[in-house]
Amino acid sequence: MAQKTAALKFVILLGFVSLCADATYEGARSITGAYLQVLGASGTVVGLVAGFGELIGYGLRLAIGYLSDQTGKYWGITTLGYILNTAVVPLLAFTGRWEAAAGLMMAERTGKAIRTPPRDALLSHGVSQIGRGFGFGLHEAMDQTGAVLGPLAVAAMVYFQGEYRNSFTILIVPAVLGLIVLLFLQRIYPNPSDFEEETELTSPRSKDTGILN
């Protein structure tokens, strides 16, 4: 029971990190097209930046997943990805050219590509204790909650301030909060694979020698 409680806390805390990350980058993405236009980018450029960003975001994941498995540095790669994924977003408030803003958007997509495969590998260990369907569903629910809250916060800033640049500054809050919880999480759960090993030890199948009588 204690192991299941610890695993549930792990999944919830990791879900909270994803909630904060989604609030940060989805909040930014809700206005980046319009922001690029304000900075002087054409509609073609906006489309190319968005499309190329998605190409990076999904294409790089295969290589990062392989690298994570080969090195075993799941926490380190996850942390690097989250830092890049969220820390660059508030910097959009200080850009004066669309080229600089486009570069930061590419960096944000790269960060998401880096953090997703190792994060999911870490999550898979925790959900082994509480049910994989429930665990992944809980994480996804928290993730999507952030994807709703971020754009709503940015929309409120745009409404009250009437411009885009300062709207990115409110995203500092979820970005910093998510990174703090992530660093705390890996200190108290340095080896999430222990959840998986505990499940194997307590499973009835672990008592089966595999020898036919």
C-alpha positions as CSV (number, residue, x, y, z in Angstrom):
1,M,0.0,0.0,0.0
2,A,2.8,2.4,0.9
3,Q,4.4,1.7,-2.5
4,K,1.2,2.4,-4.3
5,T,0.8,5.7,-2.4
6,A,4.3,6.7,-3.3
7,A,3.7,5.8,-7.0
8,L,0.5,7.8,-7.0
9,K,2.3,10.9,-5.6
10,F,5.0,10.5,-8.2
11,V,2.5,10.4,-11.0
12,I,0.6,13.4,-9.7
13,L,3.7,15.5,-9.2
14,L,5.0,14.6,-12.7
15,G,1.5,15.4,-14.0
16,F,1.7,18.8,-12.3
17,V,5.1,19.4,-14.0
18,S,3.4,18.7,-17.4
19,L,0.5,20.9,-16.4
20,C,2.8,23.8,-15.8
21,A,4.8,23.1,-19.0
22,D,1.6,22.9,-21.1
23,A,0.3,26.1,-19.6
24,T,3.6,27.8,-20.5
25,Y,4.0,26.8,-24.1
26,E,0.4,26.4,-25.1
27,G,-0.3,29.8,-23.7
28,A,2.5,31.2,-25.9
29,R,1.4,29.3,-28.9
30,S,-2.1,30.7,-28.7
31,I,-0.7,34.1,-29.8
32,T,2.6,33.4,-31.5
33,G,1.1,33.6,-35.0
34,A,-0.3,37.0,-34.4
35,Y,2.8,38.1,-32.6
36,L,5.0,37.2,-35.5
37,Q,2.8,39.2,-37.8
38,V,3.0,42.2,-35.4
39,L,6.8,41.9,-35.7
40,G,6.6,42.0,-39.4
41,A,6.5,38.4,-40.5
42,S,4.4,37.4,-43.5
43,G,1.7,34.8,-43.5
44,T,4.0,32.4,-45.3
45,V,6.7,32.8,-42.7
46,V,4.2,32.2,-39.9
47,G,3.1,29.0,-41.6
48,L,6.7,27.8,-42.2
49,V,7.7,28.5,-38.6
50,A,4.7,26.6,-37.2
51,G,5.2,23.7,-39.6
52,F,8.9,23.4,-39.2
53,G,8.5,23.6,-35.4
54,E,6.1,20.6,-35.5
55,L,8.6,18.7,-37.7
56,I,11.3,19.2,-35.1
57,G,8.9,18.4,-32.3
58,Y,8.0,15.0,-33.6
59,G,11.0,14.1,-35.8
60,L,13.6,14.5,-33.0
61,R,11.7,12.2,-30.5
62,L,12.9,9.0,-32.1
63,A,16.5,9.9,-31.7
64,I,16.0,11.2,-28.1
65,G,14.1,8.1,-27.1
66,Y,17.0,5.9,-28.4
67,L,19.6,8.2,-26.6
68,S,17.6,8.0,-23.4
69,D,17.6,4.2,-23.5
70,Q,21.3,4.0,-24.3
71,T,22.5,6.4,-21.7
72,G,19.9,5.7,-19.0
73,K,19.9,9.4,-18.1
74,Y,16.2,9.8,-18.1
75,W,16.0,12.4,-15.5
76,G,18.9,14.5,-16.9
77,I,17.5,14.5,-20.5
78,T,13.9,15.2,-19.2
79,T,15.2,18.2,-17.1
80,L,17.1,19.6,-20.1
81,G,14.0,19.3,-22.3
82,Y,11.8,21.0,-19.8
83,I,14.2,23.8,-19.2
84,L,14.4,24.5,-23.0
85,N,10.7,23.9,-23.5
86,T,9.6,26.4,-20.9
87,A,12.5,28.8,-20.1
88,V,12.6,30.3,-23.6
89,V,8.9,31.2,-23.7
90,P,9.0,34.3,-21.5
91,L,12.0,35.5,-23.6
92,L,9.5,36.1,-26.4
93,A,8.5,39.3,-24.5
94,F,11.9,40.8,-25.2
95,T,12.2,40.1,-28.9
96,G,12.1,43.0,-31.4
97,R,12.5,41.0,-34.6
98,W,10.4,38.2,-36.0
99,E,13.6,36.2,-36.7
100,A,14.5,36.1,-33.0
101,A,11.0,35.2,-32.1
102,A,11.0,32.4,-34.6
103,G,14.3,31.1,-33.2
104,L,12.8,30.9,-29.7
105,M,9.8,29.1,-31.0
106,M,12.0,26.5,-32.7
107,A,13.9,26.1,-29.4
108,E,10.6,25.6,-27.5
109,R,9.6,22.8,-29.9
110,T,13.1,21.3,-29.6
111,G,12.7,21.2,-25.8
112,K,9.4,19.4,-26.1
113,A,10.9,16.8,-28.4
114,I,13.8,16.3,-25.9
115,R,11.7,15.9,-22.7
116,T,8.8,13.8,-24.0
117,P,10.3,10.3,-24.6
118,P,12.3,10.1,-21.3
119,R,9.4,11.7,-19.3
120,D,7.1,9.0,-20.6
121,A,9.6,6.3,-19.7
122,L,9.8,7.6,-16.2
123,L,6.0,7.8,-16.0
124,S,5.7,4.2,-17.1
125,H,7.4,3.0,-14.0
126,G,5.1,4.9,-11.7
127,V,1.9,3.8,-13.4
128,S,2.9,0.2,-13.0
129,Q,1.8,0.4,-9.4
130,I,-1.5,2.2,-9.8
131,G,-2.7,0.8,-13.1
132,R,-1.3,1.9,-16.5
133,G,-4.6,3.1,-17.9
134,F,-5.5,5.1,-14.9
135,G,-2.0,6.5,-14.4
136,F,-1.5,7.6,-18.0
137,G,-5.1,9.0,-18.0
138,L,-4.5,11.0,-14.9
139,H,-1.3,12.4,-16.3
140,E,-3.0,13.3,-19.6
141,A,-5.9,15.0,-17.8
142,M,-3.5,17.2,-15.8
143,D,-1.5,17.9,-19.0
144,Q,-4.6,19.0,-20.9
145,T,-5.7,21.1,-17.9
146,G,-2.5,23.2,-18.4
147,A,-3.2,23.4,-22.1
148,V,-6.5,25.1,-21.3
149,L,-5.3,27.4,-18.4
150,G,-2.3,28.8,-20.3
151,P,-4.2,30.3,-23.3
152,L,-6.9,31.6,-20.9
153,A,-4.3,33.4,-18.9
154,V,-2.7,34.9,-22.0
155,A,-6.1,35.9,-23.4
156,A,-6.9,37.7,-20.1
157,M,-3.6,39.6,-20.4
158,V,-4.2,40.5,-24.0
159,Y,-7.7,41.7,-23.1
160,F,-6.7,43.9,-20.2
161,Q,-3.4,45.2,-21.7
162,G,-4.3,45.3,-25.3
163,E,-1.0,44.0,-26.7
164,Y,0.9,40.8,-27.1
165,R,4.4,41.4,-25.8
166,N,3.7,41.6,-22.0
167,S,1.3,38.7,-22.3
168,F,4.3,36.4,-22.4
169,T,5.5,37.6,-19.0
170,I,2.7,36.0,-17.1
171,L,4.0,32.6,-18.4
172,I,7.0,33.0,-16.1
173,V,4.9,31.8,-13.2
174,P,4.0,28.3,-14.5
175,A,7.5,27.9,-16.1
176,V,9.4,28.5,-12.9
177,L,6.9,26.6,-10.8
178,G,7.1,23.5,-13.0
179,L,10.9,23.5,-13.0
180,I,11.0,23.8,-9.2
181,V,8.6,20.8,-8.8
182,L,10.6,18.8,-11.4
183,L,13.9,19.4,-9.5
184,F,12.2,18.4,-6.2
185,L,10.6,15.4,-7.8
186,Q,13.9,13.9,-9.0
187,R,15.5,14.3,-5.6
188,I,12.8,12.4,-3.8
189,Y,12.3,9.8,-6.6
190,P,15.8,9.3,-8.1
191,N,15.0,5.8,-9.3
192,P,11.4,5.5,-10.5
193,S,12.3,2.1,-12.0
194,D,12.1,0.8,-8.4
195,F,8.3,0.9,-8.7
196,E,8.5,-1.5,-11.6
197,E,10.8,-3.9,-9.7
198,E,8.5,-3.8,-6.7
199,T,5.5,-4.8,-8.9
200,E,7.5,-7.7,-10.3
201,L,8.4,-8.9,-6.8
202,T,4.8,-8.9,-5.6
203,S,3.2,-10.3,-8.7
204,P,2.0,-13.9,-8.5
205,R,3.9,-14.7,-11.7
206,S,7.2,-13.9,-9.9
207,K,6.7,-17.1,-7.9
208,D,6.5,-19.2,-11.1
209,T,9.8,-21.0,-11.7
210,G,8.7,-21.7,-15.3
211,I,9.5,-25.5,-14.8
212,L,6.7,-27.9,-15.8
213,N,6.0,-30.7,-13.4
